[in-house]
Amino acid sequence: MSQNRTIFEDVSTDKPTGSTPSKGRIDRPAGARKAIRAWLIALFALVVAMICVGGLTRLTDSGLSITEWRPVTGALPPMNAEGWNSEFAKYQEIPEYTLQNKGMSLSEFKAIYWWEWGHRQLGRVIGLVWAVGFLGFLAARKIPTGWNKRLLGIGLLGGLQGAIGWWMVSSGLDGGMLDVASYRLAVHLGLAFVILGFIAWYVFLLSRPEAQLLQARRDRNPKLFGLSTGLLHLSFIQILLGALVAGIDAGRGFTDWPLMGGHIFPPDPFALEPLWRNFFEDEGLVQFMHRVAGYLVFIFGIVVWSRGHASANGATRRAFDVMGALVAFQVVLGVVTVMNGAPLALGIAHQLGAVALWVAVLRARFLAQYPLPQSIRRA
């Protein structure tokens, strides 16, 4: 005969009897979800730092200071005078030195070398943090069902990013190039934002129980989700165009606004041959494309914000408000950056603004797909 229980007894303290939970239960990896989320947040912070350091490396013209790709042995910098002289001699053979920096001292070379070495070293740190985390969770069998491929995919994209980084650097080592090819820089930066986007999305997913996500999906707003997806794609195109601008220092060519050199359209935009080169190498045309895309992001962003602001869900509405504010802020910051000739501080601030906007759009898109539960009174 069972004992009588009081109405104040906490039923959650009862110990289960009869059988143990099944290994396939959804709630089995609840603790692992939190740990994996923390690990992904650390990776996210490292990738943001990588984007920032990469931007500084580009703005300080340091990207070609290391002329070899040595993923393992390159982790150690020159340890003595002989090593420094050897690295400097290799740099003196490339066009950037012979055509632009001829006469550079060893101390000046060290300054740009450390920027590029730090950039590559941070990439190694990211790879190590991913590998230790992924293999550790895998060995402990703590990865939730269906997440192995997702987490492995981040590592594979990171490895691809390293290879693309060298593909980018190699374009500036011969052929009379003074910088890396701008389109390769755009691919490199674009993939960094793709990796950042996947990490952010996975963090959002892991922040809530699987059962709650399944329930939330029933209340999704497909139109708002589609609009935010469109803004995400348009923002990505703008990020690629920004990389083209940075790749050829096009942000310093025309510092008036809203005109360019006193005209709506930049002068001689198709002077290069063949024609396609102008869309990657002509400073005026590249900056013009970046400006126009910025206007489109702003206009479409206001449309998406207005739809999101009308949402009945408070969390979704606030997410779109943040997104709309960042759209306006990033456009204003871009104008200020151009009108000041893209100095180092404003250039990096503009790049970090792109990161913030990218994540804000992703967050708003996520809440359109998985709205947070709220009471009828709050709604």
C-alpha positions as CSV (number, residue, x, y, z in Angstrom):
1,M,0.0,0.0,0.0
2,S,1.5,3.4,-1.0
3,Q,2.0,6.1,1.6
4,N,-0.1,9.2,1.7
5,R,1.6,12.3,0.2
6,T,1.1,15.9,1.2
7,I,0.0,18.4,-1.3
8,F,3.2,20.4,-0.7
9,E,5.5,17.5,-1.6
10,D,7.8,18.3,-4.6
11,V,7.1,15.5,-7.0
12,S,10.4,16.3,-8.9
13,T,12.3,14.7,-6.0
14,D,10.8,11.3,-6.5
15,K,13.2,8.8,-7.8
16,P,12.1,6.8,-10.9
17,T,11.5,3.2,-10.5
18,G,11.3,0.3,-12.8
19,S,13.6,1.4,-15.7
20,T,16.3,3.8,-16.6
21,P,15.8,6.5,-19.2
22,S,16.4,5.5,-22.8
23,K,19.7,6.6,-24.5
24,G,17.6,8.0,-27.3
25,R,15.6,10.5,-25.3
26,I,15.7,14.1,-26.4
27,D,16.5,15.4,-23.0
28,R,19.6,13.2,-22.5
29,P,22.2,15.7,-23.9
30,A,20.7,18.7,-22.0
31,G,23.9,19.3,-20.0
32,A,26.0,18.7,-23.2
33,R,24.0,21.4,-25.0
34,K,25.0,24.0,-22.5
35,A,28.7,22.9,-22.6
36,I,28.7,22.8,-26.4
37,R,27.0,26.2,-26.5
38,A,29.7,27.7,-24.3
39,W,32.4,26.1,-26.5
40,L,30.7,27.6,-29.6
41,I,30.5,31.0,-28.0
42,A,34.3,30.9,-27.4
43,L,34.8,30.0,-31.1
44,F,32.5,32.8,-32.1
45,A,34.6,35.3,-30.1
46,L,37.8,34.0,-31.6
47,V,36.4,34.3,-35.2
48,V,35.3,37.9,-34.5
49,A,38.8,38.6,-33.3
50,M,40.2,36.9,-36.4
51,I,38.1,39.2,-38.6
52,C,39.3,42.2,-36.7
53,V,43.0,41.2,-36.8
54,G,42.6,40.3,-40.5
55,G,41.2,43.8,-41.2
56,L,44.1,45.4,-39.3
57,T,46.6,43.2,-41.2
58,R,45.1,44.4,-44.5
59,L,45.0,48.1,-43.5
60,T,48.6,48.0,-42.3
61,D,49.7,46.3,-45.6
62,S,51.2,43.4,-43.6
63,G,49.5,40.5,-45.4
64,L,52.4,39.7,-47.7
65,S,55.2,39.8,-45.1
66,I,55.3,36.0,-44.7
67,T,55.8,34.5,-48.2
68,E,55.5,30.8,-47.3
69,W,52.6,28.7,-46.1
70,R,53.9,26.4,-43.3
71,P,50.8,25.4,-41.2
72,V,52.9,23.5,-38.6
73,T,56.5,24.8,-38.6
74,G,55.3,28.4,-39.3
75,A,53.9,28.6,-35.8
76,L,57.3,29.6,-34.5
77,P,58.6,33.1,-35.5
78,P,62.2,33.8,-36.3
79,M,64.2,33.1,-33.1
80,N,67.5,34.8,-33.9
81,A,69.1,37.3,-36.2
82,E,69.8,34.7,-38.9
83,G,66.1,33.7,-39.0
84,W,65.0,37.4,-39.3
85,N,67.5,38.0,-42.1
86,S,66.2,34.9,-43.9
87,E,62.6,36.0,-43.7
88,F,63.4,39.6,-44.7
89,A,65.4,38.3,-47.7
90,K,62.4,36.3,-48.9
91,Y,60.2,39.4,-48.6
92,Q,62.7,41.5,-50.6
93,E,62.1,39.2,-53.6
94,I,58.4,40.0,-54.0
95,P,56.9,42.9,-56.0
96,E,55.5,44.7,-52.8
97,Y,59.1,45.3,-51.7
98,T,60.8,46.0,-55.0
99,L,58.0,48.3,-56.3
100,Q,56.6,49.9,-53.1
101,N,58.8,49.3,-50.0
102,K,62.3,49.3,-51.4
103,G,64.7,50.5,-48.7
104,M,62.6,49.2,-45.8
105,S,64.6,48.6,-42.7
106,L,64.6,45.3,-40.8
107,S,62.8,46.9,-37.9
108,E,60.1,48.1,-40.2
109,F,59.8,44.7,-41.7
110,K,59.4,43.2,-38.2
111,A,56.4,45.5,-37.5
112,I,54.4,44.1,-40.5
113,Y,55.7,40.6,-40.0
114,W,54.2,40.4,-36.5
115,W,50.8,41.5,-37.7
116,E,50.7,38.6,-40.3
117,W,52.2,36.1,-37.9
118,G,49.6,37.0,-35.3
119,H,46.9,36.6,-37.9
120,R,48.0,33.2,-38.8
121,Q,48.7,32.2,-35.2
122,L,45.1,33.1,-34.2
123,G,43.9,30.9,-37.0
124,R,45.9,28.0,-35.5
125,V,44.4,28.8,-32.1
126,I,40.9,28.6,-33.6
127,G,41.7,25.3,-35.2
128,L,43.1,23.9,-32.0
129,V,40.1,25.1,-29.9
130,W,37.7,23.5,-32.4
131,A,39.6,20.2,-32.5
132,V,40.0,19.8,-28.7
133,G,36.3,20.7,-28.2
134,F,34.9,18.5,-30.9
135,L,37.1,15.5,-30.2
136,G,36.5,15.8,-26.5
137,F,32.7,15.9,-26.8
138,L,32.8,13.1,-29.4
139,A,34.9,10.9,-27.1
140,A,32.6,11.6,-24.2
141,R,29.6,10.9,-26.3
142,K,28.1,14.2,-25.3
143,I,27.1,15.5,-28.7
144,P,23.3,15.6,-29.2
145,T,21.7,13.5,-31.8
146,G,22.0,15.1,-35.3
147,W,24.8,17.5,-34.3
148,N,27.9,15.5,-35.3
149,K,27.8,16.7,-38.9
150,R,27.0,20.3,-37.9
151,L,30.0,20.6,-35.6
152,L,32.3,18.7,-37.9
153,G,31.2,21.1,-40.7
154,I,32.5,24.1,-38.8
155,G,35.9,22.5,-38.6
156,L,36.0,21.6,-42.2
157,L,35.0,25.2,-43.2
158,G,37.8,26.4,-40.9
159,G,40.3,24.2,-42.7
160,L,39.0,25.4,-46.1
161,Q,39.4,29.0,-44.8
162,G,43.1,28.4,-44.1
163,A,43.7,27.1,-47.6
164,I,41.8,30.0,-49.1
165,G,43.9,32.3,-47.0
166,W,47.1,31.0,-48.6
167,W,45.4,31.1,-52.0
168,M,44.7,34.8,-51.3
169,V,48.2,35.6,-50.1
170,S,49.9,33.8,-53.1
171,S,48.1,36.1,-55.5
172,G,50.3,39.0,-54.3
173,L,53.6,37.3,-54.4
174,D,54.3,37.5,-58.2
175,G,53.0,39.0,-61.4
176,G,53.8,42.6,-60.3
177,M,51.0,42.6,-57.7
178,L,51.4,45.0,-54.8
179,D,48.5,43.6,-52.8
180,V,46.5,40.4,-52.8
181,A,43.8,40.0,-55.5
182,S,40.7,41.8,-54.2
183,Y,38.3,39.0,-55.3
184,R,40.3,36.5,-53.4
185,L,40.1,38.7,-50.3
186,A,36.4,38.9,-50.8
187,V,36.1,35.1,-50.8
188,H,38.3,34.9,-47.7
189,L,36.2,37.4,-45.8
190,G,32.9,36.0,-47.1
191,L,33.8,32.6,-45.8
192,A,34.7,34.0,-42.4
193,F,31.2,35.5,-42.2
194,V,29.6,32.2,-43.3
195,I,31.5,30.4,-40.5
196,L,30.4,33.1,-38.1
197,G,26.8,32.8,-39.2
198,F,26.7,29.0,-38.7
199,I,28.3,29.3,-35.2
200,A,25.8,32.0,-34.2
201,W,22.8,30.0,-35.5
202,Y,24.0,26.9,-33.6
203,V,24.3,28.9,-30.5
204,F,20.8,30.2,-30.9
205,L,19.5,26.6,-31.3
206,L,21.4,25.3,-28.3
207,S,20.1,28.0,-26.1
208,R,16.7,26.4,-25.9
209,P,15.6,22.8,-25.4
210,E,14.8,20.7,-28.4
211,A,11.2,20.2,-27.4
212,Q,10.7,24.0,-27.0
213,L,12.1,24.6,-30.5
214,L,9.7,22.0,-32.0
215,Q,6.8,23.7,-30.3
216,A,8.0,27.2,-31.3
217,R,8.2,26.2,-34.9
218,R,4.5,25.8,-35.0
219,D,4.1,29.5,-34.4
220,R,6.7,30.6,-36.9
221,N,6.2,33.7,-39.1
222,P,7.1,32.5,-42.6
223,K,6.8,35.9,-44.3
224,L,9.0,37.6,-41.7
225,F,11.5,34.7,-41.9
226,G,11.6,35.1,-45.7
227,L,12.1,38.8,-45.5
228,S,14.9,38.5,-43.0
229,T,16.5,35.8,-45.1
230,G,16.5,38.2,-48.1
231,L,18.1,40.9,-46.0
232,L,20.7,38.4,-44.8
233,H,21.6,37.6,-48.4
234,L,21.7,41.3,-49.4
235,S,23.9,42.1,-46.4
236,F,26.3,39.3,-47.4
237,I,26.6,40.8,-50.9
238,Q,27.4,44.1,-49.3
239,I,30.1,42.5,-47.1
240,L,31.7,41.0,-50.2
241,L,31.7,44.4,-51.9
242,G,33.2,45.9,-48.8
243,A,36.1,43.4,-49.1
244,L,36.6,44.5,-52.7
245,V,36.8,48.1,-51.5
246,A,39.3,47.2,-48.8
247,G,41.3,45.1,-51.2
248,I,42.2,48.0,-53.5
249,D,42.0,50.8,-50.9
250,A,39.0,52.2,-52.8
251,G,37.6,53.7,-49.7
252,R,40.2,56.5,-49.8
253,G,39.7,57.5,-53.5
254,F,36.5,59.5,-53.3
255,T,35.9,61.2,-49.9
256,D,32.9,63.4,-50.9
257,W,29.3,62.3,-50.3
258,P,26.7,61.8,-51.7
259,L,28.5,62.6,-54.9
260,M,31.8,61.0,-56.1
261,G,34.3,63.5,-57.3
262,G,31.5,66.0,-57.8
263,H,29.5,63.5,-59.9
264,I,26.8,61.0,-59.3
265,F,28.8,58.4,-61.2
266,P,32.6,58.2,-60.8
267,P,34.7,59.3,-63.8
268,D,36.1,56.7,-66.3
269,P,34.6,53.7,-64.5
270,F,35.3,51.3,-67.5
271,A,38.9,52.3,-68.4
272,L,40.5,48.9,-67.7
273,E,40.5,46.1,-70.1
274,P,39.1,43.5,-70.3
275,L,35.8,45.0,-69.1
276,W,35.3,42.6,-66.1
277,R,38.5,43.9,-64.4
278,N,36.7,47.2,-63.7
279,F,34.2,45.6,-61.3
280,F,37.1,44.3,-59.2
281,E,40.0,46.8,-59.7
282,D,38.6,50.2,-60.6
283,E,38.5,52.3,-57.4
284,G,35.6,54.5,-58.4
285,L,33.4,51.8,-59.7
286,V,34.0,49.4,-56.8
287,Q,33.2,52.2,-54.3
288,F,30.1,53.2,-56.3
289,M,28.8,49.6,-56.2
290,H,29.5,49.4,-52.4
291,R,27.6,52.7,-51.9
292,V,24.6,51.6,-54.0
293,A,24.4,48.3,-52.2
294,G,24.5,50.2,-48.9
295,Y,21.5,52.2,-50.0
296,L,19.7,49.0,-50.9
297,V,20.5,47.4,-47.6
298,F,19.2,50.5,-45.8
299,I,15.9,50.7,-47.8
300,F,15.2,47.0,-47.6
301,G,16.3,47.0,-43.9
302,I,13.7,49.6,-43.1
303,V,11.0,47.5,-44.9
304,V,12.0,44.4,-42.9
305,W,12.2,46.3,-39.7
306,S,8.7,47.8,-40.2
307,R,7.3,44.3,-40.7
308,G,9.2,42.9,-37.7
309,H,8.2,45.8,-35.5
310,A,4.5,44.9,-36.1
311,S,5.0,41.4,-34.7
312,A,2.8,40.4,-31.8
313,N,5.7,38.6,-30.1
314,G,7.6,41.0,-27.9
315,A,11.0,39.2,-28.2
316,T,10.7,39.0,-32.0
317,R,9.7,42.7,-32.1
318,R,12.7,43.8,-30.0
319,A,15.1,41.7,-32.1
320,F,13.9,43.5,-35.3
321,D,14.2,46.8,-33.5
322,V,17.9,46.1,-32.7
323,M,18.4,45.0,-36.3
324,G,16.9,48.2,-37.7
325,A,19.0,50.4,-35.4
326,L,22.1,48.6,-36.5
327,V,21.2,49.0,-40.2
328,A,20.9,52.8,-39.8
329,F,24.1,52.9,-37.6
330,Q,26.2,50.9,-40.1
331,V,25.1,53.1,-43.1
332,V,26.0,56.3,-41.1
333,L,29.3,54.9,-40.0
334,G,30.1,53.9,-43.6
335,V,29.5,57.4,-44.8
336,V,31.6,58.9,-42.0
337,T,34.4,56.4,-42.9
338,V,34.4,57.3,-46.5
339,M,34.3,61.1,-45.9
340,N,37.4,60.7,-43.6
341,G,39.4,58.7,-46.0
342,A,38.9,55.4,-44.3
343,P,41.4,55.8,-41.4
344,L,42.4,52.7,-39.5
345,A,40.1,53.2,-36.5
346,L,37.0,53.9,-38.6
347,G,37.8,51.1,-41.0
348,I,37.9,48.5,-38.2
349,A,34.8,50.0,-36.5
350,H,32.9,49.7,-39.8
351,Q,34.0,46.1,-40.2
352,L,32.9,45.3,-36.6
353,G,29.7,47.1,-37.4
354,A,29.1,44.6,-40.2
355,V,29.7,41.7,-37.8
356,A,27.1,43.2,-35.3
357,L,24.6,43.7,-38.1
358,W,25.2,40.2,-39.5
359,V,24.5,38.7,-36.1
360,A,21.5,40.9,-35.5
361,V,19.8,39.9,-38.8
362,L,20.5,36.2,-37.9
363,R,19.0,36.7,-34.4
364,A,15.8,38.4,-35.8
365,R,15.6,35.7,-38.5
366,F,15.9,33.0,-35.8
367,L,13.1,34.4,-33.7
368,A,10.9,34.7,-36.8
369,Q,11.4,31.0,-37.2
370,Y,11.4,30.0,-33.5
371,P,9.5,32.7,-31.6
372,L,9.8,32.7,-27.8
373,P,6.7,31.7,-25.8
374,Q,4.8,34.5,-24.1
375,S,1.7,34.8,-22.1
376,I,-1.6,36.1,-23.6
377,R,-1.4,39.2,-21.4
378,R,2.1,40.1,-22.6
379,A,1.0,39.5,-26.2
